[in-house]
């Protein structure tokens, strides 16, 4: 048959390479909240995509994203740098995949390539990379609202972790009408504090023991301590400003944001307050030299500094950062509500008699906490506790370790039972329970690559005379 000439194609059809759509190598899931005030965090989205591929996040990055991360046309990472880069990104201190730096741009470009998407920048703060410095912007530690996770589990909303939870300036969730909920980082089951992107991390679950971090709203409100109303009002205003900022990231133009507008915005804020630069610096609690650097354009205000500037001058944060001077109205300046600052560690006194009583209560608890979890409310150091109360500290650690070993053994028994049931179900359907079919039949979070499941799989194949 004669090959059809290209000129005979229908009008509008064009198969040139520049017109071909991106080819997805991974069938991912849709990100949550793009274009809204609560988009999903990039680290949370990576974990959900990896779970759809039946892979832990570390194996998804190594075996799926590696080819994209190692390419020379992906900004920020060459093939020679891949080993060092991959080893660094999964450390707890590197929580910048959701931020504005090299890690965020590299992982976003790689994930967009394998998924065939072009809108994943909105899951990070990359739309504001030209006006926000990366220092102190995002948290390396996972902080979640337990009440939101509980509500999503009870509804049809997929469990995820919003980008707003990753920002270091926010400590409360105001999505509940009953009361604000403090973001928590420690797992109540094991007391572990894990990073936002770990080897076995899943959204809304502890990276150490895998237990859910969700709790009912009434229980959360009853357990959390009282908060200063002034600090709570400051946090509510911060949450509203961050929501408006994240929602505006989806509609930015090509020339927005312009970093050259920040010095003018700072000058306008000082003029709005009718103060000198020195008085303005004292009110926002920053040094005069740093304010002078902002005015000269030699330094960009951090996100906490920009929030304090906007609070004093009465500016919306999004208009201040984007340089929209026509929208900065003449509203009256308001008094800064200071963010609650914890006492410095040097001036803190540890109530060791109360710590000793807490250690004794931990030995009598049905769910024994870790030594870190017992000492956290008092701000005590584990080394100092072991020096002052060696026997109690050792007993708490031993009892928690024994309890955790029992939980791990029970969890492995449940997983083996699920594995055997899935194998027999496939066998009854006339399907050989091979590795790929069996992995698809297992529930999320149960991976056949675990040594105990692999051994149980082979043992069951022998018991069924299939091996």
VEXDREN-2710 file (C-alpha; in Angstrom, 1 decimal):
% VEXDREN-2710
k/r/px/py/pz
1/UNK/0.0/0.0/0.0
2/UNK/1.3/3.4/-0.9
3/UNK/2.3/5.6/2.1
4/UNK/-0.1/8.5/2.5
5/UNK/1.5/11.8/1.6
6/UNK/1.7/14.2/4.5
7/UNK/0.1/17.0/2.4
8/UNK/-3.1/14.8/2.3
9/UNK/-3.7/15.0/6.1
10/UNK/-6.8/16.7/7.2
11/UNK/-6.6/20.4/7.9
12/UNK/-5.3/21.1/11.4
13/UNK/-3.5/17.8/11.8
14/UNK/0.2/18.2/12.4
15/UNK/2.6/15.5/13.6
16/UNK/5.8/17.5/13.8
17/UNK/7.8/16.8/17.0
18/UNK/7.1/20.3/18.4
19/UNK/3.3/19.6/18.3
20/UNK/3.3/16.1/19.8
21/UNK/1.8/15.9/23.3
22/UNK/4.0/14.8/26.2
23/UNK/4.0/11.1/26.7
24/UNK/3.4/9.9/30.3
25/UNK/5.5/7.1/31.5
26/UNK/3.6/6.8/34.8
27/UNK/-0.2/6.8/35.2
28/UNK/-0.4/9.1/38.2
29/UNK/-3.2/10.6/40.3
30/UNK/-4.6/14.1/40.0
31/UNK/-3.1/16.6/42.4
32/UNK/-5.5/18.1/44.9
33/UNK/-6.4/21.7/45.3
34/UNK/-4.5/23.3/42.3
35/UNK/-5.6/26.9/41.9
36/UNK/-7.1/27.0/45.4
37/UNK/-5.9/28.3/48.8
38/UNK/-4.9/24.8/49.9
39/UNK/-3.0/23.0/47.1
40/UNK/-1.4/19.7/48.0
41/UNK/2.3/19.7/48.8
42/UNK/4.8/18.3/46.3
43/UNK/6.2/15.9/48.9
44/UNK/2.6/14.6/49.6
45/UNK/1.9/14.2/45.9
46/UNK/5.1/12.2/45.3
47/UNK/4.1/9.8/48.0
48/UNK/0.6/9.3/46.6
49/UNK/2.0/8.7/43.0
50/UNK/4.5/6.2/44.4
51/UNK/1.7/4.4/46.3
52/UNK/-0.3/4.1/43.0
53/UNK/2.8/2.5/41.5
54/UNK/3.1/0.1/44.5
55/UNK/6.5/1.5/45.4
56/UNK/7.9/3.2/48.4
57/UNK/8.8/6.8/47.8
58/UNK/12.6/6.0/47.9
59/UNK/12.2/3.3/45.2
60/UNK/9.9/5.4/43.1
61/UNK/12.5/8.2/43.1
62/UNK/15.4/5.8/42.4
63/UNK/13.8/3.6/39.7
64/UNK/11.2/6.0/38.1
65/UNK/12.4/9.5/38.6
66/UNK/16.1/8.7/38.3
67/UNK/16.2/8.9/34.5
68/UNK/14.6/12.3/34.6
69/UNK/16.6/13.6/37.5
70/UNK/19.9/12.5/35.8
71/UNK/19.2/14.2/32.5
72/UNK/21.2/17.2/31.5
73/UNK/18.2/19.2/30.3
74/UNK/16.6/19.1/33.7
75/UNK/17.8/22.2/35.6
76/UNK/19.8/21.8/38.6
77/UNK/21.1/18.2/38.3
78/UNK/23.4/16.4/35.9
79/UNK/23.9/12.7/35.6
80/UNK/27.2/12.8/37.5
81/UNK/25.6/14.5/40.5
82/UNK/22.7/12.1/40.8
83/UNK/24.2/9.9/43.5
84/UNK/25.1/12.7/45.9
85/UNK/21.9/14.5/45.2
86/UNK/19.7/11.5/45.8
87/UNK/21.5/10.7/49.1
88/UNK/21.0/14.2/50.3
89/UNK/17.3/14.8/49.5
90/UNK/16.0/12.0/51.8
91/UNK/17.7/13.4/54.8
92/UNK/15.4/14.9/57.4
93/UNK/17.2/18.3/57.2
94/UNK/16.3/18.7/53.5
95/UNK/12.7/19.6/53.4
96/UNK/13.0/22.0/50.5
97/UNK/11.2/20.0/47.8
98/UNK/8.1/22.1/48.5
99/UNK/10.1/25.4/48.5
100/UNK/11.7/27.6/45.9
101/UNK/15.2/26.3/45.5
102/UNK/17.1/23.8/43.4
103/UNK/15.5/20.7/44.9
104/UNK/12.0/22.0/44.2
105/UNK/12.7/22.9/40.6
106/UNK/14.5/19.7/39.8
107/UNK/11.9/17.3/41.3
108/UNK/9.1/19.3/39.8
109/UNK/10.6/19.1/36.3
110/UNK/11.3/15.4/36.7
111/UNK/7.8/14.5/37.9
112/UNK/6.2/16.6/35.2
113/UNK/8.2/14.7/32.6
114/UNK/7.3/11.2/33.8
115/UNK/3.6/12.2/34.3
116/UNK/3.2/14.3/31.2
117/UNK/1.9/17.3/33.1
118/UNK/2.9/20.9/33.2
119/UNK/1.0/22.3/36.3
120/UNK/2.9/20.8/39.2
121/UNK/4.8/24.0/40.0
122/UNK/1.7/25.1/41.8
123/UNK/2.3/22.3/44.4
124/UNK/5.4/24.2/45.5
125/UNK/6.4/27.8/46.1
126/UNK/8.2/28.0/42.8
127/UNK/5.8/30.6/41.4
128/UNK/7.3/33.0/44.0
129/UNK/10.9/31.9/43.7
130/UNK/12.0/35.4/42.5
131/UNK/10.7/37.2/45.6
132/UNK/10.9/34.7/48.4
133/UNK/14.4/33.6/49.7
134/UNK/14.6/29.8/50.6
135/UNK/16.0/30.3/54.1
136/UNK/13.5/29.2/56.8
137/UNK/10.6/28.9/54.3
138/UNK/9.5/25.3/54.7
139/UNK/9.7/22.7/57.4
140/UNK/11.9/19.6/57.1
141/UNK/9.7/17.9/59.7
142/UNK/6.1/16.6/59.0
143/UNK/3.4/18.8/60.7
144/UNK/-0.2/17.8/60.2
145/UNK/-3.7/18.7/61.4
146/UNK/-5.0/15.5/62.9
147/UNK/-8.6/16.6/62.7
148/UNK/-8.4/17.3/59.0
149/UNK/-6.9/13.9/58.4
150/UNK/-9.7/12.3/60.4
151/UNK/-12.3/14.2/58.3
152/UNK/-10.8/13.1/55.0
153/UNK/-10.6/9.5/56.1
154/UNK/-14.4/9.6/56.9
155/UNK/-15.2/11.2/53.5
156/UNK/-14.3/10.5/49.9
157/UNK/-11.4/13.1/49.9
158/UNK/-8.0/11.4/49.4
159/UNK/-5.8/11.8/52.4
160/UNK/-3.1/14.3/51.6
161/UNK/-1.0/17.0/53.2
162/UNK/-1.6/20.6/52.0
163/UNK/1.3/22.9/51.1
164/UNK/0.2/25.4/53.8
165/UNK/1.1/22.8/56.5
166/UNK/4.7/22.9/55.2
167/UNK/5.3/26.6/55.8
168/UNK/7.3/27.3/58.9
169/UNK/5.4/30.4/59.9
170/UNK/2.1/28.6/60.3
171/UNK/1.4/26.6/63.5
172/UNK/-2.4/26.2/63.5
173/UNK/-5.1/25.0/61.2
174/UNK/-8.2/27.2/61.0
175/UNK/-10.4/24.9/58.8
176/UNK/-12.6/24.0/61.7
177/UNK/-15.4/26.1/63.0
178/UNK/-15.3/24.7/66.6
179/UNK/-11.7/25.8/67.3
180/UNK/-8.3/26.2/65.7
181/UNK/-6.2/23.0/65.8
182/UNK/-2.4/23.1/66.4
183/UNK/-0.3/21.3/63.9
184/UNK/1.5/18.3/65.4
185/UNK/4.6/16.5/64.4
186/UNK/5.1/13.6/66.9
187/UNK/3.3/10.3/66.4
188/UNK/1.1/9.4/69.4
189/UNK/1.8/5.7/68.9
190/UNK/5.6/5.6/68.8
191/UNK/6.6/9.2/69.5
192/UNK/8.7/9.4/66.3
193/UNK/9.2/12.7/64.5
194/UNK/9.8/12.1/60.8
195/UNK/10.7/14.1/57.7
196/UNK/8.3/15.3/55.1
197/UNK/9.8/12.8/52.5
198/UNK/11.1/9.5/53.8
199/UNK/11.6/6.0/52.6
200/UNK/8.3/4.6/53.7
201/UNK/6.4/7.9/54.1
202/UNK/2.7/8.1/53.3
203/UNK/0.4/11.1/53.5
204/UNK/-1.2/11.3/57.0
205/UNK/0.8/8.5/58.4
206/UNK/3.9/8.2/60.7
207/UNK/7.1/7.6/58.8
208/UNK/8.4/5.4/61.6
209/UNK/5.6/2.9/62.6
210/UNK/3.1/3.6/59.7
211/UNK/0.2/4.4/62.1
212/UNK/-2.3/7.1/61.1
213/UNK/-1.9/10.5/62.5
214/UNK/-5.6/11.2/62.3
215/UNK/-7.6/11.9/65.5
216/UNK/-11.2/13.1/66.1
217/UNK/-11.7/16.8/66.4
218/UNK/-13.2/16.7/69.8
219/UNK/-10.3/14.7/71.2
220/UNK/-7.7/17.0/69.6
221/UNK/-9.4/20.1/71.1
222/UNK/-9.6/18.5/74.5
223/UNK/-5.9/17.6/74.6
224/UNK/-4.3/20.7/73.2
225/UNK/-3.2/23.4/75.6
226/UNK/-4.7/26.9/75.7
227/UNK/-3.2/29.5/73.4
228/UNK/-2.7/33.2/73.9
229/UNK/-5.5/35.1/72.1
230/UNK/-3.1/37.6/70.7
231/UNK/-0.9/34.9/69.2
232/UNK/-3.9/33.1/67.9
233/UNK/-5.1/36.3/66.2
234/UNK/-1.8/36.7/64.5
235/UNK/-1.8/33.1/63.3
236/UNK/-5.3/33.4/61.9
237/UNK/-4.3/36.5/59.9
238/UNK/-1.1/34.7/58.7
239/UNK/-3.2/31.7/57.6
240/UNK/-5.6/33.9/55.6
241/UNK/-2.7/35.7/53.9
242/UNK/-0.9/32.5/53.0
243/UNK/-4.1/31.1/51.5
244/UNK/-4.5/34.1/49.3
245/UNK/-0.9/33.9/48.2
246/UNK/-1.1/30.2/47.3
247/UNK/-4.4/30.7/45.4
248/UNK/-2.8/33.6/43.4
249/UNK/0.1/31.4/42.3
250/UNK/-2.0/29.6/39.7
251/UNK/-2.9/32.9/37.9
252/UNK/0.5/34.7/37.7
253/UNK/1.5/36.3/34.5
254/UNK/4.8/35.9/32.8
255/UNK/6.3/39.0/34.3
256/UNK/5.0/38.3/37.8
257/UNK/6.4/38.5/40.4
258/UNK/8.9/41.2/39.7
259/UNK/11.7/41.2/42.4
260/UNK/12.5/44.8/41.4
261/UNK/9.3/45.9/43.0
262/UNK/10.2/44.8/46.5
263/UNK/12.4/47.8/47.4
264/UNK/9.6/50.2/46.4
265/UNK/7.1/48.1/48.3
266/UNK/9.2/48.4/51.5
267/UNK/9.6/52.2/51.0
268/UNK/5.8/52.4/50.6
269/UNK/5.2/50.5/53.8
270/UNK/7.5/52.8/55.7
271/UNK/5.8/55.8/54.3
272/UNK/2.4/54.4/55.1
273/UNK/3.2/54.1/58.8
274/UNK/4.6/57.7/58.9
275/UNK/7.6/56.5/60.8
276/UNK/11.4/56.7/60.3
277/UNK/13.2/53.6/59.1
278/UNK/14.6/53.1/62.6
279/UNK/11.1/53.2/64.2
280/UNK/9.8/50.9/61.5
281/UNK/12.6/48.4/62.1
282/UNK/11.8/48.4/65.8
283/UNK/8.1/47.8/65.2
284/UNK/8.6/44.8/62.9
285/UNK/11.4/43.6/65.2
286/UNK/14.2/43.5/62.6
287/UNK/17.5/45.4/62.6
288/UNK/17.8/48.8/60.8
289/UNK/20.7/47.5/58.7
290/UNK/18.5/44.7/57.3
291/UNK/15.7/47.1/56.5
292/UNK/18.3/49.3/54.7
293/UNK/19.3/46.3/52.6
294/UNK/15.7/45.7/51.7
295/UNK/15.3/49.3/50.6
296/UNK/18.5/49.1/48.5
297/UNK/17.4/45.8/46.8
298/UNK/20.4/44.0/48.1
299/UNK/18.4/41.6/50.2
300/UNK/14.9/40.1/49.9
301/UNK/12.6/40.0/52.9
302/UNK/11.9/36.5/54.2
303/UNK/8.3/35.3/54.4
304/UNK/8.1/36.0/58.2
305/UNK/9.5/39.5/57.6
306/UNK/7.1/40.1/54.7
307/UNK/4.2/39.1/56.9
308/UNK/5.2/41.6/59.6
309/UNK/5.7/44.4/57.1
310/UNK/2.3/43.8/55.7
311/UNK/0.7/43.6/59.1
312/UNK/2.2/46.9/60.2
313/UNK/1.5/48.7/56.9
314/UNK/-2.0/47.1/56.3
315/UNK/-1.0/45.6/53.0
316/UNK/-2.2/42.3/51.6
317/UNK/0.8/39.9/51.4
318/UNK/0.1/38.8/47.8
319/UNK/0.0/42.5/46.5
320/UNK/3.2/43.3/48.5
321/UNK/5.2/40.4/47.1
322/UNK/3.9/40.8/43.5
323/UNK/4.4/44.5/43.4
324/UNK/0.8/45.4/42.6
325/UNK/1.0/49.0/43.8
326/UNK/-2.3/49.9/42.2
327/UNK/-4.0/47.5/44.6
328/UNK/-2.3/48.7/47.8
329/UNK/-5.1/50.9/49.1
330/UNK/-4.9/53.6/51.7
331/UNK/-6.2/51.4/54.6
332/UNK/-5.0/52.5/58.0
333/UNK/-2.1/50.8/59.5
334/UNK/-2.7/48.4/62.4
335/UNK/-0.7/47.5/65.4
336/UNK/1.6/44.4/65.0
337/UNK/0.4/41.4/66.9
338/UNK/3.6/39.7/67.8
339/UNK/4.1/36.0/67.1
340/UNK/4.5/34.0/70.4
341/UNK/8.2/33.4/71.0
342/UNK/9.3/30.5/73.2
343/UNK/11.8/31.3/76.0
344/UNK/15.4/30.7/75.0
345/UNK/16.9/27.4/75.9
346/UNK/19.5/28.9/78.2
347/UNK/16.8/30.4/80.5
348/UNK/14.6/27.4/80.6
349/UNK/14.4/25.4/83.8
350/UNK/13.5/21.7/83.7
351/UNK/11.1/20.5/86.4
352/UNK/13.0/17.3/87.1
353/UNK/10.6/16.1/89.9
354/UNK/7.7/16.3/87.3
355/UNK/9.9/14.6/84.8
356/UNK/10.5/11.7/87.2
357/UNK/6.8/11.4/87.9
358/UNK/6.1/11.3/84.1
359/UNK/8.7/8.6/83.7
360/UNK/7.0/6.5/86.3
361/UNK/3.6/7.0/84.7
362/UNK/5.0/5.9/81.4
363/UNK/6.0/2.6/82.9
364/UNK/2.4/2.0/83.9
365/UNK/0.8/3.0/80.6
366/UNK/-0.9/0.4/78.4
367/UNK/0.7/2.0/75.3
368/UNK/4.2/2.9/76.7
369/UNK/5.6/6.0/75.0
370/UNK/9.2/6.5/74.0
371/UNK/11.6/8.4/76.2
372/UNK/11.6/11.3/73.7
373/UNK/7.8/11.5/73.9
374/UNK/7.9/11.6/77.7
375/UNK/10.5/14.4/77.8
376/UNK/9.2/16.5/75.0
377/UNK/6.5/18.4/77.0
378/UNK/9.2/19.5/79.5
379/UNK/11.9/20.3/76.9
380/UNK/14.3/18.0/78.7
381/UNK/17.3/16.4/77.0
382/UNK/17.5/12.6/76.8
383/UNK/21.2/12.6/77.8
384/UNK/20.5/14.6/80.9
385/UNK/17.5/12.4/81.8
386/UNK/19.7/9.3/81.5
387/UNK/22.3/10.9/83.8
388/UNK/19.8/12.0/86.5
389/UNK/17.4/9.0/86.3
390/UNK/19.3/6.2/84.7
391/UNK/17.1/3.3/85.9
392/UNK/13.8/4.9/85.0
393/UNK/15.1/6.1/81.6
394/UNK/16.4/2.7/80.8
395/UNK/13.2/1.0/81.9
396/UNK/11.1/3.4/79.8
397/UNK/13.3/2.7/76.7
398/UNK/13.2/-1.1/77.2
399/UNK/9.4/-1.2/77.7
400/UNK/8.8/1.0/74.7
401/UNK/11.2/-1.2/72.5
402/UNK/9.4/-4.4/73.7
403/UNK/6.0/-2.9/73.0
404/UNK/7.1/-1.7/69.5
405/UNK/8.6/-5.1/68.7
406/UNK/5.2/-6.7/69.6
407/UNK/3.4/-4.2/67.4
408/UNK/5.7/-4.9/64.5
409/UNK/5.2/-8.7/64.9
410/UNK/1.4/-8.2/65.0
411/UNK/1.6/-6.0/61.9
412/UNK/3.6/-8.6/60.0
413/UNK/1.2/-11.3/61.0
414/UNK/-1.7/-9.2/59.6
415/UNK/0.2/-8.6/56.4
416/UNK/1.0/-12.3/56.0
417/UNK/-2.7/-13.2/56.5
418/UNK/-3.6/-10.6/53.8
419/UNK/-1.0/-12.1/51.5
420/UNK/-2.2/-15.7/52.0
421/UNK/-5.8/-14.7/51.5
422/UNK/-4.9/-12.8/48.3
423/UNK/-2.9/-15.8/46.9
424/UNK/-5.8/-18.2/47.6
425/UNK/-8.3/-15.9/46.0
426/UNK/-6.2/-15.6/42.9
427/UNK/-5.7/-19.4/42.8
428/UNK/-9.4/-20.0/43.1
429/UNK/-10.0/-17.7/40.2
430/UNK/-7.6/-19.8/38.1
431/UNK/-4.8/-17.2/38.1
432/UNK/-1.2/-18.0/39.1
433/UNK/-0.4/-15.8/42.1
434/UNK/2.8/-14.3/40.6
435/UNK/4.6/-11.3/42.0
436/UNK/3.0/-8.5/39.9
437/UNK/-0.6/-9.9/40.1
438/UNK/-0.3/-10.5/43.8
439/UNK/1.1/-7.0/44.4
440/UNK/-1.9/-5.5/42.7
441/UNK/-4.2/-7.6/44.8
442/UNK/-2.7/-6.5/48.1
443/UNK/-4.0/-3.4/49.9
444/UNK/-2.0/-0.1/49.8
445/UNK/1.0/-0.1/52.1
446/UNK/1.6/-3.8/51.9
447/UNK/4.6/-4.4/49.7
448/UNK/5.8/-7.8/48.4
449/UNK/9.4/-6.7/48.4
450/UNK/9.5/-6.8/52.3
451/UNK/11.6/-9.8/53.3
452/UNK/9.0/-11.4/55.6
453/UNK/6.3/-11.1/52.9
454/UNK/8.6/-12.5/50.2
455/UNK/9.4/-15.5/52.4
456/UNK/5.7/-16.1/53.2
457/UNK/4.9/-15.9/49.5
458/UNK/7.4/-18.6/48.6
459/UNK/6.4/-20.7/51.5
460/UNK/2.7/-20.5/50.4
461/UNK/3.6/-21.3/46.8
462/UNK/5.3/-24.5/48.1
463/UNK/2.3/-25.3/50.2
464/UNK/0.0/-24.9/47.2
465/UNK/2.4/-27.1/45.1
466/UNK/3.0/-24.2/42.7
467/UNK/6.7/-23.9/43.2
END
